[in-house]
Amino acid sequence: QVQVVESGGGLVQPGGSLRLFCAASGGNFGIFTMAWYRQGPGEERNLVALINDNAATNYGDSVRGRFTISRDRINKNAVFLQMNTLKPEDTAIYYCQASKYGQTYWGQGTQVTVSS
Protein backbone atom coordinates (compact mmCIF):
# COMPACT_ATOMS: atom_id res chain seq x y z
CA GLN A 1 0.00 0.00 0.00
CA VAL A 2 1.44 3.35 -1.07
CA GLN A 3 1.23 6.27 1.33
CA VAL A 4 1.82 9.90 0.42
CA VAL A 5 2.44 12.45 3.16
CA GLU A 6 2.89 16.21 2.78
CA SER A 7 4.18 18.81 5.20
CA GLY A 8 5.33 22.42 5.30
CA GLY A 9 2.20 24.47 4.73
CA GLY A 10 1.33 27.55 6.73
CA LEU A 11 0.70 31.28 6.71
CA VAL A 12 3.09 33.58 4.88
CA GLN A 13 3.00 37.24 3.85
CA PRO A 14 2.83 38.28 0.21
CA GLY A 15 6.30 38.22 -1.33
CA GLY A 16 7.48 35.59 1.11
CA SER A 17 8.69 32.04 0.60
CA LEU A 18 7.61 28.61 1.78
CA ARG A 19 8.88 25.10 1.13
CA LEU A 20 6.64 22.05 1.00
CA PHE A 21 7.80 18.47 1.42
CA CYS A 22 6.20 15.24 0.24
CA ALA A 23 7.26 11.63 0.57
CA ALA A 24 5.75 8.50 -0.99
CA SER A 25 6.40 5.15 0.63
CA GLY A 26 5.31 1.56 0.17
CA GLY A 27 4.69 -0.51 -2.93
CA ASN A 28 7.50 -1.70 -5.17
CA PHE A 29 7.32 0.69 -8.09
CA GLY A 30 10.77 2.20 -8.21
CA ILE A 31 10.80 5.95 -8.75
CA PHE A 32 7.40 7.60 -8.93
CA THR A 33 6.48 10.58 -11.01
CA MET A 34 5.76 13.17 -8.31
CA ALA A 35 3.53 16.19 -8.67
CA TRP A 36 1.98 19.01 -6.71
CA TYR A 37 -1.56 20.16 -7.34
CA ARG A 38 -3.54 22.87 -5.61
CA GLN A 39 -7.18 23.64 -5.06
CA GLY A 40 -8.40 27.06 -3.99
CA PRO A 41 -11.84 27.77 -2.52
CA GLY A 42 -14.49 27.04 -5.14
CA GLU A 43 -11.88 26.07 -7.71
CA GLU A 44 -10.83 22.89 -9.47
CA ARG A 45 -7.64 21.07 -8.55
CA ASN A 46 -4.88 22.18 -10.92
CA LEU A 47 -1.32 21.13 -11.61
CA VAL A 48 1.36 23.23 -9.94
CA ALA A 49 4.53 21.30 -10.70
CA LEU A 50 5.63 17.83 -11.78
CA ILE A 51 8.88 15.89 -11.94
CA ASN A 52 9.09 12.55 -13.71
CA ASP A 53 11.46 9.64 -13.21
CA ASN A 54 13.89 11.17 -15.70
CA ALA A 55 13.96 14.41 -13.68
CA ALA A 56 12.09 16.34 -16.35
CA THR A 57 9.89 19.04 -14.84
CA ASN A 58 6.72 20.85 -15.82
CA TYR A 59 5.00 23.83 -14.20
CA GLY A 60 1.65 25.54 -14.27
CA ASP A 61 1.71 28.88 -16.06
CA SER A 62 0.86 30.88 -12.94
CA VAL A 63 3.85 29.57 -10.94
CA ARG A 64 6.55 29.16 -13.59
CA GLY A 65 9.64 31.11 -12.57
CA ARG A 66 8.53 31.37 -8.93
CA PHE A 67 8.17 27.73 -7.85
CA THR A 68 10.71 24.92 -8.14
CA ILE A 69 10.13 21.19 -7.69
CA SER A 70 13.08 18.97 -6.84
CA ARG A 71 13.79 15.47 -5.55
CA ASP A 72 15.48 14.65 -2.30
CA ARG A 73 19.06 13.50 -2.97
CA ILE A 74 18.73 10.31 -0.90
CA ASN A 75 15.05 9.38 -1.09
CA LYS A 76 14.08 9.72 -4.75
CA ASN A 77 10.41 9.33 -3.85
CA ALA A 78 10.50 12.49 -1.76
CA VAL A 79 10.17 15.93 -3.29
CA PHE A 80 10.32 19.54 -2.30
CA LEU A 81 8.31 22.44 -3.66
CA GLN A 82 10.14 25.71 -3.14
CA MET A 83 7.68 28.58 -3.46
CA ASN A 84 9.05 32.11 -3.79
CA THR A 85 7.46 35.51 -4.33
CA LEU A 86 4.17 34.19 -3.03
CA LYS A 87 0.95 35.99 -3.93
CA PRO A 88 -2.48 35.95 -2.27
CA GLU A 89 -3.79 33.99 -5.25
CA ASP A 90 -1.42 31.16 -4.33
CA THR A 91 -3.63 30.49 -1.32
CA ALA A 92 -4.94 26.94 -1.62
CA ILE A 93 -4.71 23.42 -0.29
CA TYR A 94 -1.66 21.84 -1.88
CA TYR A 95 -1.85 18.13 -2.65
CA CYS A 96 1.02 15.81 -3.50
CA GLN A 97 0.52 13.04 -6.02
CA ALA A 98 2.68 10.00 -6.73
CA SER A 99 2.06 8.05 -9.90
CA LYS A 100 3.48 5.03 -11.73
CA TYR A 101 2.12 2.53 -14.24
CA GLY A 102 -1.21 4.37 -14.42
CA GLN A 103 -1.79 4.25 -10.68
CA THR A 104 -2.07 7.49 -8.73
CA TYR A 105 -1.80 8.09 -5.02
CA TRP A 106 -2.70 11.30 -3.20
CA GLY A 107 -1.69 12.87 0.06
CA GLN A 108 -4.11 14.47 2.46
CA GLY A 109 -3.17 18.03 1.49
CA THR A 110 -1.52 20.91 3.28
CA GLN A 111 -2.93 24.44 3.57
CA VAL A 112 -0.95 27.39 2.24
CA THR A 113 -2.30 30.84 3.05
CA VAL A 114 -0.71 34.00 1.64
CA SER A 115 -2.00 37.03 3.48
CA SER A 116 -0.81 40.16 5.23
For each residue, the residues with C-beta under 8 A, 3 or more apart:
1: 26 27
2: 24 25 26 27 29 98 103 105
3: 24 25 26 105
4: 22 23 24 96 97 98 105 106 107
5: 22 23 25 96 107 108
6: 9 20 21 22 94 95 96 107 108 109 110
7: 20 21 22 110
8: 18 19 20 21 110
9: 6 18 20 94 110 111 112
10: 18 111 112 113
11: 113 114 115
12: 16 17 18 86 112 113 114
13: 16 114 115 116
14: 86 87 88 114 115 116
15: 85 86
16: 12 13 86 114
17: 12 82 83 84 85 86
18: 8 9 10 12 83 86 112
19: 8 80 81 82 83
20: 6 7 8 9 36 80 81 83 94 96 110 112
21: 6 7 8 78 79 80 81
22: 4 5 6 7 34 36 78 79 80 81 96 107
23: 4 5 72 75 77 78 79
24: 2 3 4 32 34 77 78 96 98 105
25: 2 3 5 77
26: 1 2 3
27: 1 2 100
28:
29: 2 32 100 101 103
30: 53 100
31: 53 76 77 100
32: 24 29 53 77 98 99 100
33: 50 51 52 53 98 99 100
34: 22 24 50 51 69 71 77 79 96 97 98 99
35: 47 48 49 50 51 69 96 97 99
36: 20 22 47 48 49 50 69 79 81 94 95 96 97
37: 45 46 47 48 94 95 96 97
38: 45 46 48 90 92 93 94 95 112
39: 43 44 45 46 92 93 95 109
40: 43 89 91 92 93
41:
42:
43: 39 40 46 92
44: 39
45: 37 38 39 95
46: 37 38 39 43 60
47: 35 36 37 50 58 60
48: 35 36 37 38 59 60 63 67 81 94
49: 35 36 57 58 59 60 63 67 68 69 81
50: 33 34 35 36 47 57 58 59 69
51: 33 34 35 55 56 57 69 70 71 79
52: 33 55 56 57
53: 30 31 32 33
54:
55: 51 52 71
56: 51 52
57: 49 50 51 52 69
58: 47 49 50
59: 48 49 50 63 64 67 69
60: 46 47 48 49 63 64
61: 64
62: 89
63: 48 49 59 60 66 67 83 90
64: 59 60 61 67
65:
66: 63 83 84 85 86
67: 48 49 59 63 64 81 82 83 84
68: 49 81 82 84
69: 34 35 36 49 50 51 57 59 79 80 81 82
70: 51 79 80 82
71: 34 51 55 76 78 79 80
72: 23 75 76 78 79 80
73:
74:
75: 23 72 78
76: 31 71 72
77: 23 24 25 31 32 34 98
78: 21 22 23 24 71 72 75
79: 21 22 23 34 36 51 69 70 71 72 96
80: 19 20 21 22 69 70 71 72
81: 19 20 21 22 36 48 49 67 68 69 94
82: 17 19 67 68 69 70
83: 17 18 19 20 63 66 67 86 90 112
84: 17 66 67 68
85: 15 17 66
86: 12 14 15 16 17 18 66 83 90 112 114
87: 14 90 114
88: 14 91 114 115
89: 40 62 114
90: 38 63 83 86 87 112 114
91: 40 88 112 113 114 115
92: 38 39 40 43 111 112
93: 38 39 40 109 110 111 112
94: 6 9 20 36 37 38 48 81 109 110 111 112
95: 6 36 37 38 39 45 106 107 108 109
96: 4 5 6 20 22 24 34 35 36 37 79 106 107
97: 4 34 35 36 37 104 105 106 107
98: 2 4 24 32 33 34 77 104 105
99: 32 33 34 35 102 103 104 105
100: 27 29 30 31 32 33 103
101: 29
102: 99
103: 2 29 99 100
104: 97 98 99
105: 2 3 4 24 97 98 99
106: 4 95 96 97
107: 4 5 6 22 95 96 97 110
108: 5 6 95
109: 6 39 93 94 95
110: 6 7 8 9 20 93 94 107
111: 9 10 92 93 94
112: 9 10 12 18 20 38 83 86 90 91 92 93 94
113: 10 11 12 91
114: 11 12 13 14 16 86 87 88 89 90 91
115: 11 13 14 88 91
116: 13 14
